[in-house]
């Protein structure tokens, strides 16, 4: 039996965009990105369609893999479990696909890692971590970076304050 999420299209591979999005689809997506809890009635007022037309469009966007899911942002003031944001800039030992795969696997296994990007420039990978404190970050480095066969060198940037976030 298929789960509710699978039926809604949240668990399928992105099948591609197919036909292009129209202006109303883009406006719906813009409003939902700002507030995924908007009701179909609220969206209908903003986009000038009926609530049932909005519902059909949202369901189609889910089925087509445009909408992949929704997340809830938690206030760090209320749940300060991981208040420190660290950016780690890693230079890999070589530029082979195998090295990148091994490092990606290490990152995927850590709850501290919230994002990782393969980039151009001075670093090969930029990793965003959320940790309780510098001791926890030091444990991450000892466990995953120091002595790693995949990392040549790294730099650490600690965030003093978040100026803008959409997460």
C-alpha positions in Angstrom: 0.0 0.0 0.0 1.3 3.4 -0.9 1.9 6.0 1.8 0.0 9.3 1.8 3.3 11.1 1.0 4.0 8.8 -1.9 0.5 9.3 -3.3 1.0 13.0 -3.0 4.2 12.7 -5.0 6.6 13.7 -2.2 8.6 10.5 -2.4 9.1 10.0 -6.1 12.1 11.0 -8.2 11.7 14.3 -10.0 10.2 13.4 -13.3 11.2 16.7 -14.9 9.3 19.8 -15.6 7.5 18.8 -18.7 5.5 21.8 -19.7 6.6 25.2 -18.4 5.1 26.9 -15.4 2.7 29.7 -16.1 2.6 33.0 -14.2 -0.1 31.7 -11.8 1.9 28.6 -10.9 4.9 30.9 -10.2 2.8 33.1 -8.0 1.4 30.1 -6.1 5.0 28.8 -5.6 6.2 32.2 -4.4 3.4 32.5 -1.8 3.9 28.9 -0.6 7.7 29.4 -0.3 7.0 32.4 2.0 4.3 30.5 4.0 3.5 26.9 3.3 0.6 27.0 5.7 -1.5 29.3 3.5 -4.9 27.8 2.8 -6.2 27.3 -0.7 -8.7 30.0 0.0 -5.9 32.4 1.0 -4.0 31.5 -2.1 -7.1 31.9 -4.2 -7.5 35.5 -3.1 -3.8 36.3 -3.9 -3.7 34.6 -7.3 -7.4 35.5 -8.3 -8.5 31.9 -8.9 -11.0 29.7 -7.1 -9.8 27.6 -4.1 -10.5 24.4 -6.1 -8.4 25.7 -9.0 -5.6 26.4 -6.6 -5.9 22.9 -5.1 -5.7 21.3 -8.6 -2.7 23.4 -9.5 -0.8 22.6 -6.2 -1.6 18.9 -6.7 -0.3 19.0 -10.2 2.9 20.8 -9.1 3.4 18.0 -6.5 2.8 15.3 -9.1 5.2 16.9 -11.5 7.9 17.1 -8.9 8.0 20.9 -8.7 6.9 20.9 -5.1 9.1 18.4 -3.2 7.8 18.9 0.3 7.4 21.5 3.1 9.4 22.2 6.2 8.7 23.9 9.5 11.2 26.5 10.7 11.8 26.4 14.4 12.9 29.4 16.5 16.4 29.1 17.8 15.2 31.2 20.8 12.7 28.5 21.8 14.7 25.4 20.9 18.3 26.5 21.2 19.7 23.0 20.8 22.1 24.0 18.0 22.6 27.7 18.1 26.0 28.0 16.5 26.3 28.0 12.7 29.7 27.0 11.3 30.8 27.1 7.7 33.6 24.7 6.9 35.5 25.2 3.6 37.1 21.9 2.7 39.8 21.4 0.0 39.8 17.7 -1.0 43.0 15.7 -1.5 42.2 15.2 -5.2 39.4 16.0 -7.7 38.3 12.4 -8.3 34.6 11.5 -8.2 35.5 8.7 -5.7 37.0 11.2 -3.3 33.9 13.4 -3.5 31.6 10.4 -3.0 33.5 9.3 0.1 33.4 12.8 1.6 29.7 13.2 0.7 29.0 9.9 2.5 30.8 11.1 5.6 28.8 14.3 5.6 25.5 12.5 5.0 26.1 10.5 8.2 26.4 13.5 10.5 23.4 15.2 12.1 25.5 18.3 12.5 25.6 18.9 8.8 22.6 20.8 7.5 23.9 21.7 4.0 26.9 20.9 1.8 27.8 22.3 -1.6 30.4 21.2 -4.1 31.7 24.6 -5.3 34.2 26.4 -7.5 37.0 28.5 -6.2 39.4 28.1 -3.3 37.5 25.4 -1.5 36.0 22.2 -3.1 33.1 21.8 -0.6 31.4 24.3 1.7 29.7 22.6 4.6 27.1 24.3 6.8 26.9 22.9 10.3 24.7 23.6 13.3 26.3 22.7 16.6 25.7 23.4 20.3 29.1 25.0 20.9 32.7 25.0 19.7 33.5 21.8 21.7 30.9 20.0 19.6 32.4 21.4 16.4 35.8 20.3 17.6 34.5 16.8 18.0 33.1 16.9 14.5 36.5 18.0 13.1 38.3 15.3 15.1 35.8 12.6 14.0 35.4 13.5 10.3 38.1 15.9 9.1 41.4 15.5 10.9 43.2 12.5 9.5 40.6 12.1 6.8 41.8 10.4 3.6 39.6 12.8 1.6 40.4 16.3 3.1 43.7 18.0 2.3 43.0 21.2 4.4 40.0 23.2 5.7 39.0 26.6 7.0 36.4 27.4 9.6 34.1 30.4 9.6 31.8 30.9 12.6 28.7 32.9 12.1 28.3 35.8 14.5 24.8 36.6 13.4 22.3 35.5 10.8 21.5 38.5 8.5 19.0 36.6 6.3 17.8 33.0 6.2 15.1 31.2 4.4 15.6 27.9 6.2 
